[in-house]
Amino acid sequence: MSSTQLAWFRSSYSGTAGDNCVEVAVTEQAIQVRDSKDVSRPHLDVCRSGWARFVRYAAEH
């Protein structure tokens, strides 16, 4: 699936200025992560279990 076909979204904590944000898209295989300032750059694929660990860590710190 190309990055233009994905449903990208930002955290509700990102604010409206649009700067310094990452966007994520969820697929069956992975979580896709990209820089919202330069969406033409390649995105990062993170396995679902890795994403879950990252979110738990971020919530704790």
mmCIF file as Biopython writes it, N, C-alpha, C and O atoms, coordinates in Angstrom:
data_model
#
loop_
_atom_site.group_PDB
_atom_site.id
_atom_site.type_symbol
_atom_site.label_atom_id
_atom_site.label_alt_id
_atom_site.label_comp_id
_atom_site.label_asym_id
_atom_site.label_entity_id
_atom_site.label_seq_id
_atom_site.pdbx_PDB_ins_code
_atom_site.Cartn_x
_atom_site.Cartn_y
_atom_site.Cartn_z
_atom_site.occupancy
_atom_site.B_iso_or_equiv
_atom_site.auth_seq_id
_atom_site.auth_asym_id
_atom_site.pdbx_PDB_model_num
ATOM 1   N N  . MET A ? 1  ? 0.854  -1.173 0.000  1.0 0.0 1  A 1 
ATOM 2   C CA . MET A ? 1  ? 0.000  0.000  0.000  1.0 0.0 1  A 1 
ATOM 3   C C  . MET A ? 1  ? 0.902  1.238  0.000  1.0 0.0 1  A 1 
ATOM 4   O O  . MET A ? 1  ? 1.833  1.328  0.800  1.0 0.0 1  A 1 
ATOM 5   N N  . SER A ? 2  ? 0.630  2.176  -0.883 1.0 0.0 2  A 1 
ATOM 6   C CA . SER A ? 2  ? 1.457  3.388  -0.936 1.0 0.0 2  A 1 
ATOM 7   C C  . SER A ? 2  ? 1.068  4.337  0.188  1.0 0.0 2  A 1 
ATOM 8   O O  . SER A ? 2  ? -0.028 4.256  0.744  1.0 0.0 2  A 1 
ATOM 9   N N  . SER A ? 3  ? 1.994  5.240  0.511  1.0 0.0 3  A 1 
ATOM 10  C CA . SER A ? 3  ? 1.727  6.167  1.622  1.0 0.0 3  A 1 
ATOM 11  C C  . SER A ? 3  ? 0.578  7.115  1.320  1.0 0.0 3  A 1 
ATOM 12  O O  . SER A ? 3  ? -0.030 7.650  2.248  1.0 0.0 3  A 1 
ATOM 13  N N  . THR A ? 4  ? 0.262  7.339  0.047  1.0 0.0 4  A 1 
ATOM 14  C CA . THR A ? 4  ? -0.867 8.219  -0.279 1.0 0.0 4  A 1 
ATOM 15  C C  . THR A ? 4  ? -2.205 7.530  -0.056 1.0 0.0 4  A 1 
ATOM 16  O O  . THR A ? 4  ? -3.229 8.201  0.070  1.0 0.0 4  A 1 
ATOM 17  N N  . GLN A ? 5  ? -2.213 6.198  -0.005 1.0 0.0 5  A 1 
ATOM 18  C CA . GLN A ? 5  ? -3.445 5.453  0.225  1.0 0.0 5  A 1 
ATOM 19  C C  . GLN A ? 5  ? -3.735 5.242  1.708  1.0 0.0 5  A 1 
ATOM 20  O O  . GLN A ? 5  ? -4.834 4.818  2.065  1.0 0.0 5  A 1 
ATOM 21  N N  . LEU A ? 6  ? -2.784 5.526  2.558  1.0 0.0 6  A 1 
ATOM 22  C CA . LEU A ? 6  ? -2.959 5.318  3.990  1.0 0.0 6  A 1 
ATOM 23  C C  . LEU A ? 6  ? -3.744 6.459  4.625  1.0 0.0 6  A 1 
ATOM 24  O O  . LEU A ? 6  ? -3.713 7.589  4.136  1.0 0.0 6  A 1 
ATOM 25  N N  . ALA A ? 7  ? -4.441 6.165  5.706  1.0 0.0 7  A 1 
ATOM 26  C CA . ALA A ? 7  ? -5.186 7.180  6.464  1.0 0.0 7  A 1 
ATOM 27  C C  . ALA A ? 7  ? -4.277 7.695  7.577  1.0 0.0 7  A 1 
ATOM 28  O O  . ALA A ? 7  ? -4.255 7.138  8.675  1.0 0.0 7  A 1 
ATOM 29  N N  . TRP A ? 8  ? -3.526 8.761  7.291  1.0 0.0 8  A 1 
ATOM 30  C CA . TRP A ? 8  ? -2.575 9.331  8.251  1.0 0.0 8  A 1 
ATOM 31  C C  . TRP A ? 8  ? -3.304 10.206 9.250  1.0 0.0 8  A 1 
ATOM 32  O O  . TRP A ? 8  ? -4.261 10.894 8.894  1.0 0.0 8  A 1 
ATOM 33  N N  . PHE A ? 9  ? -2.859 10.186 10.506 1.0 0.0 9  A 1 
ATOM 34  C CA . PHE A ? 9  ? -3.431 11.075 11.514 1.0 0.0 9  A 1 
ATOM 35  C C  . PHE A ? 9  ? -2.369 11.476 12.522 1.0 0.0 9  A 1 
ATOM 36  O O  . PHE A ? 9  ? -1.339 10.818 12.665 1.0 0.0 9  A 1 
ATOM 37  N N  . ARG A ? 10 ? -2.643 12.570 13.214 1.0 0.0 10 A 1 
ATOM 38  C CA . ARG A ? 10 ? -1.742 13.091 14.253 1.0 0.0 10 A 1 
ATOM 39  C C  . ARG A ? 10 ? -2.406 12.930 15.606 1.0 0.0 10 A 1 
ATOM 40  O O  . ARG A ? 10 ? -3.621 12.762 15.711 1.0 0.0 10 A 1 
ATOM 41  N N  . SER A ? 11 ? -1.591 12.985 16.624 1.0 0.0 11 A 1 
ATOM 42  C CA . SER A ? 11 ? -2.104 12.941 17.980 1.0 0.0 11 A 1 
ATOM 43  C C  . SER A ? 11 ? -2.967 14.166 18.256 1.0 0.0 11 A 1 
ATOM 44  O O  . SER A ? 11 ? -2.730 15.241 17.704 1.0 0.0 11 A 1 
ATOM 45  N N  . SER A ? 12 ? -3.953 13.999 19.101 1.0 0.0 12 A 1 
ATOM 46  C CA . SER A ? 12 ? -4.782 15.138 19.504 1.0 0.0 12 A 1 
ATOM 47  C C  . SER A ? 12 ? -3.972 16.138 20.320 1.0 0.0 12 A 1 
ATOM 48  O O  . SER A ? 12 ? -4.413 17.272 20.509 1.0 0.0 12 A 1 
ATOM 49  N N  . TYR A ? 13 ? -2.808 15.746 20.804 1.0 0.0 13 A 1 
ATOM 50  C CA . TYR A ? 13 ? -1.930 16.630 21.563 1.0 0.0 13 A 1 
ATOM 51  C C  . TYR A ? 13 ? -1.038 17.484 20.665 1.0 0.0 13 A 1 
ATOM 52  O O  . TYR A ? 13 ? -0.287 18.322 21.166 1.0 0.0 13 A 1 
ATOM 53  N N  . SER A ? 14 ? -1.108 17.289 19.359 1.0 0.0 14 A 1 
ATOM 54  C CA . SER A ? 14 ? -0.194 17.963 18.434 1.0 0.0 14 A 1 
ATOM 55  C C  . SER A ? 14 ? -0.454 19.450 18.286 1.0 0.0 14 A 1 
ATOM 56  O O  . SER A ? 14 ? 0.465  20.195 17.945 1.0 0.0 14 A 1 
ATOM 57  N N  . GLY A ? 15 ? -1.647 19.897 18.525 1.0 0.0 15 A 1 
ATOM 58  C CA . GLY A ? 15 ? -1.954 21.305 18.331 1.0 0.0 15 A 1 
ATOM 59  C C  . GLY A ? 15 ? -2.306 21.592 16.888 1.0 0.0 15 A 1 
ATOM 60  O O  . GLY A ? 15 ? -2.382 20.678 16.067 1.0 0.0 15 A 1 
ATOM 61  N N  . THR A ? 16 ? -2.520 22.857 16.578 1.0 0.0 16 A 1 
ATOM 62  C CA . THR A ? 16 ? -2.967 23.231 15.239 1.0 0.0 16 A 1 
ATOM 63  C C  . THR A ? 16 ? -1.890 23.881 14.396 1.0 0.0 16 A 1 
ATOM 64  O O  . THR A ? 16 ? -2.116 24.131 13.212 1.0 0.0 16 A 1 
ATOM 65  N N  . ALA A ? 17 ? -0.720 24.166 14.965 1.0 0.0 17 A 1 
ATOM 66  C CA . ALA A ? 17 ? 0.338  24.850 14.218 1.0 0.0 17 A 1 
ATOM 67  C C  . ALA A ? 17 ? 0.929  23.965 13.130 1.0 0.0 17 A 1 
ATOM 68  O O  . ALA A ? 17 ? 1.431  24.478 12.129 1.0 0.0 17 A 1 
ATOM 69  N N  . GLY A ? 18 ? 0.879  22.647 13.302 1.0 0.0 18 A 1 
ATOM 70  C CA . GLY A ? 18 ? 1.366  21.736 12.284 1.0 0.0 18 A 1 
ATOM 71  C C  . GLY A ? 18 ? 2.867  21.538 12.259 1.0 0.0 18 A 1 
ATOM 72  O O  . GLY A ? 18 ? 3.388  20.894 11.348 1.0 0.0 18 A 1 
ATOM 73  N N  . ASP A ? 19 ? 3.569  22.075 13.237 1.0 0.0 19 A 1 
ATOM 74  C CA . ASP A ? 19 ? 5.023  21.907 13.247 1.0 0.0 19 A 1 
ATOM 75  C C  . ASP A ? 19 ? 5.437  20.828 14.236 1.0 0.0 19 A 1 
ATOM 76  O O  . ASP A ? 19 ? 4.731  20.556 15.207 1.0 0.0 19 A 1 
ATOM 77  N N  . ASN A ? 20 ? 6.577  20.224 13.981 1.0 0.0 20 A 1 
ATOM 78  C CA . ASN A ? 20 ? 7.172  19.230 14.883 1.0 0.0 20 A 1 
ATOM 79  C C  . ASN A ? 20 ? 6.211  18.099 15.244 1.0 0.0 20 A 1 
ATOM 80  O O  . ASN A ? 20 ? 6.084  17.736 16.414 1.0 0.0 20 A 1 
ATOM 81  N N  . CYS A ? 21 ? 5.548  17.555 14.256 1.0 0.0 21 A 1 
ATOM 82  C CA . CYS A ? 21 ? 4.602  16.472 14.498 1.0 0.0 21 A 1 
ATOM 83  C C  . CYS A ? 21 ? 5.013  15.227 13.737 1.0 0.0 21 A 1 
ATOM 84  O O  . CYS A ? 21 ? 5.687  15.301 12.710 1.0 0.0 21 A 1 
ATOM 85  N N  . VAL A ? 22 ? 4.605  14.103 14.248 1.0 0.0 22 A 1 
ATOM 86  C CA . VAL A ? 22 ? 4.681  12.870 13.483 1.0 0.0 22 A 1 
ATOM 87  C C  . VAL A ? 22 ? 3.248  12.448 13.188 1.0 0.0 22 A 1 
ATOM 88  O O  . VAL A ? 22 ? 2.327  12.768 13.938 1.0 0.0 22 A 1 
ATOM 89  N N  . GLU A ? 23 ? 3.078  11.741 12.110 1.0 0.0 23 A 1 
ATOM 90  C CA . GLU A ? 23 ? 1.781  11.206 11.747 1.0 0.0 23 A 1 
ATOM 91  C C  . GLU A ? 23 ? 1.897  9.692  11.729 1.0 0.0 23 A 1 
ATOM 92  O O  . GLU A ? 23 ? 2.963  9.148  11.442 1.0 0.0 23 A 1 
ATOM 93  N N  . VAL A ? 24 ? 0.813  9.023  12.032 1.0 0.0 24 A 1 
ATOM 94  C CA . VAL A ? 24 ? 0.799  7.566  12.009 1.0 0.0 24 A 1 
ATOM 95  C C  . VAL A ? 24 ? -0.364 7.081  11.155 1.0 0.0 24 A 1 
ATOM 96  O O  . VAL A ? 24 ? -1.379 7.761  11.004 1.0 0.0 24 A 1 
ATOM 97  N N  . ALA A ? 25 ? -0.186 5.896  10.608 1.0 0.0 25 A 1 
ATOM 98  C CA . ALA A ? 25 ? -1.238 5.206  9.865  1.0 0.0 25 A 1 
ATOM 99  C C  . ALA A ? 25 ? -1.169 3.740  10.277 1.0 0.0 25 A 1 
ATOM 100 O O  . ALA A ? 25 ? -0.083 3.186  10.453 1.0 0.0 25 A 1 
ATOM 101 N N  . VAL A ? 26 ? -2.314 3.128  10.428 1.0 0.0 26 A 1 
ATOM 102 C CA . VAL A ? 26 ? -2.390 1.747  10.891 1.0 0.0 26 A 1 
ATOM 103 C C  . VAL A ? 26 ? -2.730 0.834  9.713  1.0 0.0 26 A 1 
ATOM 104 O O  . VAL A ? 26 ? -3.678 1.090  8.972  1.0 0.0 26 A 1 
ATOM 105 N N  . THR A ? 27 ? -1.953 -0.222 9.552  1.0 0.0 27 A 1 
ATOM 106 C CA . THR A ? 27 ? -2.260 -1.262 8.570  1.0 0.0 27 A 1 
ATOM 107 C C  . THR A ? 27 ? -2.363 -2.586 9.310  1.0 0.0 27 A 1 
ATOM 108 O O  . THR A ? 27 ? -2.088 -2.656 10.508 1.0 0.0 27 A 1 
ATOM 109 N N  . GLU A ? 28 ? -2.754 -3.626 8.606  1.0 0.0 28 A 1 
ATOM 110 C CA . GLU A ? 28 ? -2.830 -4.949 9.244  1.0 0.0 28 A 1 
ATOM 111 C C  . GLU A ? 28 ? -1.461 -5.421 9.691  1.0 0.0 28 A 1 
ATOM 112 O O  . GLU A ? 28 ? -1.340 -6.087 10.720 1.0 0.0 28 A 1 
ATOM 113 N N  . GLN A ? 29 ? -0.429 -5.086 8.932  1.0 0.0 29 A 1 
ATOM 114 C CA . GLN A ? 29 ? 0.902  -5.592 9.212  1.0 0.0 29 A 1 
ATOM 115 C C  . GLN A ? 29 ? 1.694  -4.741 10.196 1.0 0.0 29 A 1 
ATOM 116 O O  . GLN A ? 29 ? 2.493  -5.274 10.965 1.0 0.0 29 A 1 
ATOM 117 N N  . ALA A ? 30 ? 1.486  -3.428 10.185 1.0 0.0 30 A 1 
ATOM 118 C CA . ALA A ? 30 ? 2.365  -2.556 10.959 1.0 0.0 30 A 1 
ATOM 119 C C  . ALA A ? 30 ? 1.735  -1.197 11.208 1.0 0.0 30 A 1 
ATOM 120 O O  . ALA A ? 30 ? 0.663  -0.874 10.697 1.0 0.0 30 A 1 
ATOM 121 N N  . ILE A ? 31 ? 2.438  -0.417 12.009 1.0 0.0 31 A 1 
ATOM 122 C CA . ILE A ? 31 ? 2.110  0.993  12.206 1.0 0.0 31 A 1 
ATOM 123 C C  . ILE A ? 31 ? 3.123  1.777  11.373 1.0 0.0 31 A 1 
ATOM 124 O O  . ILE A ? 31 ? 4.328  1.553  11.486 1.0 0.0 31 A 1 
ATOM 125 N N  . GLN A ? 32 ? 2.644  2.681  10.553 1.0 0.0 32 A 1 
ATOM 126 C CA . GLN A ? 32 ? 3.503  3.507  9.713  1.0 0.0 32 A 1 
ATOM 127 C C  . GLN A ? 32 ? 3.675  4.854  10.415 1.0 0.0 32 A 1 
ATOM 128 O O  . GLN A ? 32 ? 2.707  5.418  10.927 1.0 0.0 32 A 1 
ATOM 129 N N  . VAL A ? 33 ? 4.891  5.363  10.437 1.0 0.0 33 A 1 
ATOM 130 C CA . VAL A ? 33 ? 5.182  6.633  11.103 1.0 0.0 33 A 1 
ATOM 131 C C  . VAL A ? 33 ? 5.930  7.519  10.119 1.0 0.0 33 A 1 
ATOM 132 O O  . VAL A ? 33 ? 6.858  7.061  9.451  1.0 0.0 33 A 1 
ATOM 133 N N  . ARG A ? 34 ? 5.530  8.801  10.023 1.0 0.0 34 A 1 
ATOM 134 C CA . ARG A ? 34 ? 6.227  9.735  9.139  1.0 0.0 34 A 1 
ATOM 135 C C  . ARG A ? 34 ? 6.294  11.118 9.753  1.0 0.0 34 A 1 
ATOM 136 O O  . ARG A ? 34 ? 5.549  11.438 10.679 1.0 0.0 34 A 1 
ATOM 137 N N  . ASP A ? 35 ? 7.190  11.928 9.230  1.0 0.0 35 A 1 
ATOM 138 C CA . ASP A ? 35 ? 7.373  13.317 9.642  1.0 0.0 35 A 1 
ATOM 139 C C  . ASP A ? 35 ? 6.338  14.170 8.913  1.0 0.0 35 A 1 
ATOM 140 O O  . ASP A ? 35 ? 6.294  14.168 7.683  1.0 0.0 35 A 1 
ATOM 141 N N  . SER A ? 36 ? 5.520  14.887 9.643  1.0 0.0 36 A 1 
ATOM 142 C CA . SER A ? 36 ? 4.466  15.680 9.008  1.0 0.0 36 A 1 
ATOM 143 C C  . SER A ? 36 ? 5.014  16.878 8.233  1.0 0.0 36 A 1 
ATOM 144 O O  . SER A ? 36 ? 4.321  17.426 7.376  1.0 0.0 36 A 1 
ATOM 145 N N  . LYS A ? 37 ? 6.245  17.287 8.525  1.0 0.0 37 A 1 
ATOM 146 C CA . LYS A ? 37 ? 6.827  18.433 7.818  1.0 0.0 37 A 1 
ATOM 147 C C  . LYS A ? 37 ? 7.335  18.063 6.432  1.0 0.0 37 A 1 
ATOM 148 O O  . LYS A ? 37 ? 7.452  18.927 5.564  1.0 0.0 37 A 1 
ATOM 149 N N  . ASP A ? 38 ? 7.639  16.787 6.218  1.0 0.0 38 A 1 
ATOM 150 C CA . ASP A ? 38 ? 8.173  16.352 4.934  1.0 0.0 38 A 1 
ATOM 151 C C  . ASP A ? 38 ? 7.614  14.968 4.610  1.0 0.0 38 A 1 
ATOM 152 O O  . ASP A ? 38 ? 8.290  13.957 4.801  1.0 0.0 38 A 1 
ATOM 153 N N  . VAL A ? 39 ? 6.394  14.934 4.125  1.0 0.0 39 A 1 
ATOM 154 C CA . VAL A ? 39 ? 5.710  13.664 3.873  1.0 0.0 39 A 1 
ATOM 155 C C  . VAL A ? 39 ? 6.253  12.944 2.639  1.0 0.0 39 A 1 
ATOM 156 O O  . VAL A ? 39 ? 5.870  11.806 2.371  1.0 0.0 39 A 1 
ATOM 157 N N  . SER A ? 40 ? 7.137  13.595 1.890  1.0 0.0 40 A 1 
ATOM 158 C CA . SER A ? 40 ? 7.716  12.936 0.716  1.0 0.0 40 A 1 
ATOM 159 C C  . SER A ? 40 ? 8.836  11.972 1.106  1.0 0.0 40 A 1 
ATOM 160 O O  . SER A ? 40 ? 9.210  11.102 0.320  1.0 0.0 40 A 1 
ATOM 161 N N  . ARG A ? 41 ? 9.362  12.124 2.306  1.0 0.0 41 A 1 
ATOM 162 C CA . ARG A ? 41 ? 10.421 11.223 2.770  1.0 0.0 41 A 1 
ATOM 163 C C  . ARG A ? 41 ? 9.821  9.861  3.107  1.0 0.0 41 A 1 
ATOM 164 O O  . ARG A ? 41 ? 8.626  9.759  3.383  1.0 0.0 41 A 1 
ATOM 165 N N  . PRO A ? 42 ? 10.643 8.820  3.088  1.0 0.0 42 A 1 
ATOM 166 C CA . PRO A ? 42 ? 10.137 7.477  3.427  1.0 0.0 42 A 1 
ATOM 167 C C  . PRO A ? 42 ? 9.600  7.432  4.854  1.0 0.0 42 A 1 
ATOM 168 O O  . PRO A ? 42 ? 10.085 8.136  5.739  1.0 0.0 42 A 1 
ATOM 169 N N  . HIS A ? 43 ? 8.603  6.603  5.054  1.0 0.0 43 A 1 
ATOM 170 C CA . HIS A ? 43 ? 8.057  6.431  6.396  1.0 0.0 43 A 1 
ATOM 171 C C  . HIS A ? 43 ? 8.680  5.220  7.062  1.0 0.0 43 A 1 
ATOM 172 O O  . HIS A ? 43 ? 9.304  4.384  6.409  1.0 0.0 43 A 1 
ATOM 173 N N  . LEU A ? 44 ? 8.501  5.141  8.357  1.0 0.0 44 A 1 
ATOM 174 C CA . LEU A ? 44 ? 9.052  4.064  9.171  1.0 0.0 44 A 1 
ATOM 175 C C  . LEU A ? 44 ? 7.948  3.049  9.442  1.0 0.0 44 A 1 
ATOM 176 O O  . LEU A ? 44 ? 6.842  3.420  9.835  1.0 0.0 44 A 1 
ATOM 177 N N  . ASP A ? 45 ? 8.242  1.783  9.235  1.0 0.0 45 A 1 
ATOM 178 C CA . ASP A ? 45 ? 7.306  0.700  9.554  1.0 0.0 45 A 1 
ATOM 179 C C  . ASP A ? 45 ? 7.680  0.137  10.918 1.0 0.0 45 A 1 
ATOM 180 O O  . ASP A ? 45 ? 8.824  -0.261 11.138 1.0 0.0 45 A 1 
ATOM 181 N N  . VAL A ? 46 ? 6.715  0.103  11.832 1.0 0.0 46 A 1 
ATOM 182 C CA . VAL A ? 46 ? 6.943  -0.431 13.173 1.0 0.0 46 A 1 
ATOM 183 C C  . VAL A ? 46 ? 5.953  -1.571 13.385 1.0 0.0 46 A 1 
ATOM 184 O O  . VAL A ? 46 ? 4.756  -1.410 13.148 1.0 0.0 46 A 1 
ATOM 185 N N  . CYS A ? 47 ? 6.453  -2.728 13.833 1.0 0.0 47 A 1 
ATOM 186 C CA . CYS A ? 47 ? 5.532  -3.837 14.086 1.0 0.0 47 A 1 
ATOM 187 C C  . CYS A ? 47 ? 4.559  -3.440 15.198 1.0 0.0 47 A 1 
ATOM 188 O O  . CYS A ? 47 ? 4.860  -2.580 16.026 1.0 0.0 47 A 1 
ATOM 189 N N  . ARG A ? 48 ? 3.410  -4.069 15.200 1.0 0.0 48 A 1 
ATOM 190 C CA . ARG A ? 48 ? 2.373  -3.711 16.181 1.0 0.0 48 A 1 
ATOM 191 C C  . ARG A ? 48 ? 2.848  -3.887 17.617 1.0 0.0 48 A 1 
ATOM 192 O O  . ARG A ? 48 ? 2.549  -3.052 18.471 1.0 0.0 48 A 1 
ATOM 193 N N  . SER A ? 49 ? 3.582  -4.961 17.897 1.0 0.0 49 A 1 
ATOM 194 C CA . SER A ? 49 ? 4.048  -5.178 19.275 1.0 0.0 49 A 1 
ATOM 195 C C  . SER A ? 49 ? 5.094  -4.129 19.655 1.0 0.0 49 A 1 
ATOM 196 O O  . SER A ? 49 ? 5.122  -3.674 20.798 1.0 0.0 49 A 1 
ATOM 197 N N  . GLY A ? 50 ? 5.944  -3.743 18.720 1.0 0.0 50 A 1 
ATOM 198 C CA . GLY A ? 50 ? 6.927  -2.689 18.980 1.0 0.0 50 A 1 
ATOM 199 C C  . GLY A ? 50 ? 6.255  -1.354 19.248 1.0 0.0 50 A 1 
ATOM 200 O O  . GLY A ? 50 ? 6.680  -0.608 20.129 1.0 0.0 50 A 1 
ATOM 201 N N  . TRP A ? 51 ? 5.206  -1.049 18.491 1.0 0.0 51 A 1 
ATOM 202 C CA . TRP A ? 51 ? 4.463  0.195  18.696 1.0 0.0 51 A 1 
ATOM 203 C C  . TRP A ? 51 ? 3.799  0.190  20.067 1.0 0.0 51 A 1 
ATOM 204 O O  . TRP A ? 51 ? 3.811  1.202  20.768 1.0 0.0 51 A 1 
ATOM 205 N N  . ALA A ? 52 ? 3.222  -0.942 20.450 1.0 0.0 52 A 1 
ATOM 206 C CA . ALA A ? 52 ? 2.566  -1.049 21.761 1.0 0.0 52 A 1 
ATOM 207 C C  . ALA A ? 52 ? 3.577  -0.814 22.885 1.0 0.0 52 A 1 
ATOM 208 O O  . ALA A ? 52 ? 3.270  -0.126 23.859 1.0 0.0 52 A 1 
ATOM 209 N N  . ARG A ? 53 ? 4.780  -1.379 22.757 1.0 0.0 53 A 1 
ATOM 210 C CA . ARG A ? 53 ? 5.820  -1.156 23.768 1.0 0.0 53 A 1 
ATOM 211 C C  . ARG A ? 53 ? 6.217  0.321  23.821 1.0 0.0 53 A 1 
ATOM 212 O O  . ARG A ? 53 ? 6.398  0.876  24.905 1.0 0.0 53 A 1 
ATOM 213 N N  . PHE A ? 54 ? 6.353  0.957  22.657 1.0 0.0 54 A 1 
ATOM 214 C CA . PHE A ? 54 ? 6.701  2.368  22.611 1.0 0.0 54 A 1 
ATOM 215 C C  . PHE A ? 54 ? 5.630  3.222  23.297 1.0 0.0 54 A 1 
ATOM 216 O O  . PHE A ? 54 ? 5.960  4.109  24.084 1.0 0.0 54 A 1 
ATOM 217 N N  . VAL A ? 55 ? 4.381  2.969  23.012 1.0 0.0 55 A 1 
ATOM 218 C CA . VAL A ? 55 ? 3.294  3.751  23.599 1.0 0.0 55 A 1 
ATOM 219 C C  . VAL A ? 55 ? 3.254  3.557  25.126 1.0 0.0 55 A 1 
ATOM 220 O O  . VAL A ? 55 ? 3.064  4.521  25.867 1.0 0.0 55 A 1 
ATOM 221 N N  . ARG A ? 56 ? 3.433  2.314  25.592 1.0 0.0 56 A 1 
ATOM 222 C CA . ARG A ? 56 ? 3.474  2.075  27.042 1.0 0.0 56 A 1 
ATOM 223 C C  . ARG A ? 56 ? 4.625  2.832  27.682 1.0 0.0 56 A 1 
ATOM 224 O O  . ARG A ? 56 ? 4.456  3.456  28.730 1.0 0.0 56 A 1 
ATOM 225 N N  . TYR A ? 57 ? 5.797  2.780  27.056 1.0 0.0 57 A 1 
ATOM 226 C CA . TYR A ? 57 ? 6.960  3.491  27.587 1.0 0.0 57 A 1 
ATOM 227 C C  . TYR A ? 57 ? 6.704  5.000  27.628 1.0 0.0 57 A 1 
ATOM 228 O O  . TYR A ? 57 ? 6.986  5.651  28.634 1.0 0.0 57 A 1 
ATOM 229 N N  . ALA A ? 58 ? 6.176  5.550  26.546 1.0 0.0 58 A 1 
ATOM 230 C CA . ALA A ? 58 ? 5.914  6.991  26.485 1.0 0.0 58 A 1 
ATOM 231 C C  . ALA A ? 58 ? 4.900  7.418  27.544 1.0 0.0 58 A 1 
ATOM 232 O O  . ALA A ? 58 ? 5.029  8.490  28.135 1.0 0.0 58 A 1 
ATOM 233 N N  . ALA A ? 59 ? 3.893  6.581  27.783 1.0 0.0 59 A 1 
ATOM 234 C CA . ALA A ? 59 ? 2.878  6.916  28.777 1.0 0.0 59 A 1 
ATOM 235 C C  . ALA A ? 59 ? 3.442  6.909  30.199 1.0 0.0 59 A 1 
ATOM 236 O O  . ALA A ? 59 ? 2.970  7.643  31.067 1.0 0.0 59 A 1 
ATOM 237 N N  . GLU A ? 60 ? 4.451  6.078  30.425 1.0 0.0 60 A 1 
ATOM 238 C CA . GLU A ? 60 ? 5.038  5.971  31.764 1.0 0.0 60 A 1 
ATOM 239 C C  . GLU A ? 60 ? 6.061  7.069  32.059 1.0 0.0 60 A 1 
ATOM 240 O O  . GLU A ? 60 ? 6.359  7.334  33.224 1.0 0.0 60 A 1 
ATOM 241 N N  . HIS A ? 61 ? 6.596  7.702  31.034 1.0 0.0 61 A 1 
ATOM 242 C CA . HIS A ? 61 ? 7.684  8.671  31.246 1.0 0.0 61 A 1 
ATOM 243 C C  . HIS A ? 61 ? 7.286  10.052 30.855 1.0 0.0 61 A 1 
ATOM 244 O O  . HIS A ? 61 ? 8.085  10.982 30.972 1.0 0.0 61 A 1 
#
